C-alpha cells in the first residue's frame, strides 16, 4: 500500500519525520502540584504515543509563566523552582516522549486574558465576550475579569519567557517547540484586530500586530541550535466564515514565514467560540466525498497556496485515511494533526492508519463527540459546552496512563 501519509518529510532545520501523522497538542491535565510533567501516568501516556508510530508528537501546551495558567494541572514553567531541578524532570519527560526515536515538540503558550481566577494580561484591556445576558456577564467578570493592558516591559518579559522555555526544551532533549498563537490565547490576541487596539509598534497594522510573534521567533533562534525546530500554530476561526480580511492574515503569515519557521499549523477557535471542539463529525470514507472532512482545510488551502515553501499542518476533523490522503494529494496540507483520536488510541498510526492490512473503508480515526448538558446550553456560554468533552478525553488519557504504568 503506497500511502502519501506514510512518506517522510524534512523541515528547513534538517529534522526529518518518518511519516505525515502528528499527535497534535491537547491538554493532558496530568501535571503535578508544581506544574511539572513529573507524574508516572504522564510519562506512561507519552511513552505510549512515542511507540505508536506517529511521525511527530506534540506535548500539551506548556505555559511559559506559572503565574498565568488555564488549569492547576497544566504544565508550566515556575521561575521559583531551581532550573537544574526543572531540567532534570524535563529530561525524563523528553526520554518518554522520544522513546523509539520519535520526534517530540513542546508547544509553548501564554493564556493572556484567558487566565481564569487571576488578573490576565492582554495587548489591550478588552475582556472576553462569553455571550449576552446576566449569567455570561457574571461568569466573565468573576472568572476572567478585564485584563490589564501590557506595557512594553511586559511584552519584552513575555518574549524572554518564550525564549527561556524553548531553551529549556532544547536542553532537555526535545526536537523543537511550537509557538501557540491560536485558540484565543495571548499571541492570538495580539494578532487579532478585535482584541488588539494598540497604537505602538505592536499594533495598528496587520504586520505590527504580528510583531510579538516575530520577535519571539527571533529570540528563540538566538538561544537554540540551528537544528532545533520552530513552528507556529495559527488560528483560522476569525477567517473561517469571513474571508474578507484574508489579506491581513496573509501579511501576518508572510512576516512569520520570513523569520524562517520550519512549519505552520492551522487550527481554530477561542474560549468565546471554541470551534476546535466543534465541527462536522461525520466520517467520510469515499474518495469523492472527502473535500471538507477537516474543519479548517479550506482556510489552510488558501494560505498554503501563497506559502508553499513552508510545510503546513492542519489539525481538527480528520477522521479517515481517505480524507488524510486526499488532503496531502491535493496540496491542502503536508501534515495531518490529530488530538482526540490519539487520546483514544495512542497507537493509531501503527494499528490502523499506516497498517496495510486495514482496508481504506475501515481505516478510521474515531473521536466521539460528548454533548454538553442541557443546563450548559441553557446558560448560553459556548466555553462551558467544551468542558464535558475535554474532561471525558483527559480522563481517558489518565486511564491509559494508569493502565500502561501498571503493565510496565
Helices and strands as residue ranges (DSSP letters): G 4-6, E 9-10, E 16-17, E 21-23, H 40-50, E 56-58, E 62-63, H 83-97, G 99-101, E 103-109, G 112-114, E 121-122, H 134-139, I 140-144, E 148-149, H 152-172, E 176-181, H 186-191, H 206-209, H 211-221, E 229-235, H 237-240, G 243-245, H 246-257, E 263-267, G 275-277, G 287-289, H 297-304, E 311-315, H 321-329, E 335-338, H 340-344, H 348-348, I 349-353, G 360-362, H 374-379, H 382-407
